[in-house]
C-alpha cells in the first residue's frame, strides 16, 4: 500500500532532503502510514481518507509530523539525550527532543484522527465489589 505522504511533500512541508535522507524518509513514511492503518484496523483507513479530503489532509500531516520528528535526530550520534563537544575555548551542547529518532504519534494528533480515546459503555459496581465486603 502507498504511504499517505511522499518525500516531495515532506520536503515541501519541512525542508529539502539529501539523497540519503530521501531513502530514510521513504521507509519512515511507509512505516508511519502502516502504523496508522493498523490503529484503524476495524475499518479501512484508505477508504476514509479517499472519501473525506479534510480527514485525508489530517492523516497526511500526522504522517509528515511523525517522520519529521524521527528525522530531526542525527543518525551519526549515539541515542543520548544530551550531546556536547568542545574545541579550545568554544563549546556547543545539544539536548535532543527525540534522542533515539523514534517514530511516534502525539496524543493530540491521534485524538484529531479519532484514535486513542477510552470509552466505557457501562460500569456497574457495588460497595462490596470495591471494598471486598461480604454481603449477607
C-alpha positions in Angstrom: 0.0 0.0 0.0 1.1 3.5 -0.7 2.2 5.9 2.0 -0.2 8.7 2.9 2.6 11.3 2.1 5.5 11.4 -0.3 9.1 12.5 0.1 8.3 15.5 -2.1 5.5 16.5 0.2 7.9 16.1 3.2 10.5 18.3 1.6 7.9 21.0 0.9 6.5 20.7 4.4 9.8 20.7 6.2 13.0 21.3 4.2 14.9 20.0 1.2 16.2 16.4 1.7 19.5 14.9 0.7 19.5 11.7 -1.3 20.4 9.7 1.8 17.5 11.4 3.7 15.1 10.6 0.8 15.9 6.9 1.2 15.3 7.0 5.0 12.2 9.2 4.7 10.6 6.8 2.2 11.0 4.0 4.7 9.7 6.1 7.5 6.7 7.4 5.5 5.7 3.8 4.7 6.1 2.7 8.3 4.1 5.7 9.7 1.3 5.1 7.2 1.1 1.4 8.0 1.1 2.1 11.8 -2.0 4.3 11.3 -3.6 1.7 9.2 -3.1 -0.9 12.0 -4.6 1.5 14.5 -7.7 2.0 12.4 -7.9 -1.7 11.6 -11.6 -2.2 12.4 -12.4 -0.1 9.3 -10.5 0.8 6.1 -8.5 4.0 6.7 -7.7 4.3 3.0 -11.4 4.5 2.2 -12.0 7.2 4.8 -9.0 9.2 3.5 -10.4 8.9 0.0 -14.0 9.8 1.0 -13.1 12.8 3.2 -10.4 15.2 1.9 -10.2 17.1 5.2 -9.6 13.9 7.1 -7.1 12.8 4.4 -5.2 16.1 4.9 -5.1 15.5 8.7 -3.8 11.9 8.2 -1.1 13.2 5.8 0.0 15.9 8.2 0.2 13.4 11.0 2.4 11.2 9.0 4.6 14.1 7.9 5.0 15.3 11.5 5.9 11.9 12.8 8.5 11.4 10.1 9.9 14.9 10.7 10.3 14.2 14.4 12.1 10.9 13.6 14.5 12.6 11.2 15.4 15.5 13.4 17.8 13.4 15.5 21.1 12.8 13.7 21.8 9.2 12.9 25.5 9.5 13.4 25.3 10.4 17.1 24.5 7.8 19.8 20.9 8.0 21.1 21.6 10.2 24.1 19.5 13.0 25.4 22.4 15.5 25.7 25.4 15.9 23.4 28.3 18.3 23.6 31.7 19.0 22.1 34.5 21.4 22.9 37.4 22.7 20.8 39.6 25.2 22.7 37.5 28.0 24.2 34.5 27.1 22.1 31.8 24.5 23.0 28.4 23.5 21.9 25.7 21.5 23.6 22.6 19.9 22.3 19.6 18.4 24.0 17.7 16.2 21.6 13.9 16.1 21.9 13.8 12.6 20.3 17.3 11.2 21.0 16.6 7.7 19.6 15.0 9.0 16.4 11.8 7.1 17.3 8.8 7.3 15.0 5.8 8.1 17.1 2.5 10.0 17.1 1.5 12.6 19.6 -1.7 12.1 21.6 -3.2 15.3 20.2 -2.6 14.0 16.6 -4.3 10.7 17.3 -7.1 12.5 19.1 -7.7 14.7 16.0 -7.9 11.5 13.9 -10.3 9.9 16.3 -7.8 7.4 17.8 -6.8 6.6 21.4 -9.9 7.5 23.3 -11.0 5.2 26.1 -14.7 4.5 26.2 -16.8 2.6 28.7 -20.3 1.7 27.7 -21.5 0.9 31.2 -19.9 0.3 34.5 -21.7 -1.2 37.4 -20.2 -1.8 40.8 -21.3 -2.1 44.4 -19.6 -1.2 47.7 -19.0 -4.9 48.2 -17.1 -5.1 44.9 -14.9 -2.1 45.8 -14.1 -2.9 49.5 -14.3 -6.7 49.3 -17.1 -6.6 51.9 -19.1 -9.7 52.4 -22.8 -9.2 51.7 -25.3 -11.4 53.6 
